[in-house]
Amino acid sequence: MFDFFTNPHNVLQLSNRVLGAGLALLLAGIYGAYLYDGHLPIVALVSLHAMTIIGPTLLKIGYVMRLLSQHRLGQCPVGAGV
């Protein structure tokens, strides 16, 4: 398990997946919780509102993973200190 995280290429691929999942959760949560006009059960509404919190959390985690893996690969983006 720890061997997976020692390879920066694996972490970069995982971060891309986490970023995609976070964006999908955020957009689905916003659409379902705020833009959809149909009637939904309370469990679905609570889940959709939770997705608007979980989505940005995954975006932040994925972005930090991406920055760390790029740093370890020597591909620091322009403007990033260190």
N, C-alpha and C positions, 0 to 999 in steps of 0.2 A: 504494500500500500504506500509506504513512504518512498519507495523507488519511483513511483509515478510522479510524485511532487518534486523530486530532485531533478527531473528533466524539464528544462524551461519550455521546450516545444510542447510537451504534454499539457503543461499549465496554460500555455497560450491557447491551445485548442479548447481546453476546458473553459477558459475565460470567455472565448467567443460563444460557446454554447450557453453559458450562464447569462451573458449579455442578451442573447437572443431570447432566452426563456423569460428573463426579466422584462424585456420590452413587450413580449407577447402577453404576459400576465397583466402588465400595466394597461395596455391598450384594451384588452378584453374586459378588465375590471372597470375602466372608465366607460366603455360603451355600455356594458350591462348595468352598471350601477347608476349612471347619470344620463345616458342618451337613449336607452331602450324604453319605449313607451308602454310595453305590455305589462301585464300583471305577473309577478313572480312570487313564489313562496318565500317566506321570511328567511329560510335557510339559504336559498339561492342569493338573496340580497345581501345577507351577511357575508357569504363567501365572496361575492363580487366586490364588496367594499374591502374585504381583507386582501383581495388581489391588488387593490390600489396601494396597499402598504407593502405587501410582499414583493411586488414588481420592482419598485424603486430600490428596495433593499438588495435584491439580486443584481440590479444594475450597478450599484455601488461596489458590491463585492466583486463582481466580474471586472469592473474597471480597475480596481486595485490589483487584482490578480494579473490583469493584462500589463499594468505598469511594472509590476515586479518581474514578470517573465521577460518583458522587453529590456528591463535594466540588466537582468542576468544574461541576456543574449547580446548585450551591447548595442541595442537599438533604441537608445533613449530618445523620445520625441523632443523636438525643438521646444525650448521654453521650460522644460522640466529641469529643475535644479538638481544638484547632486553631482 
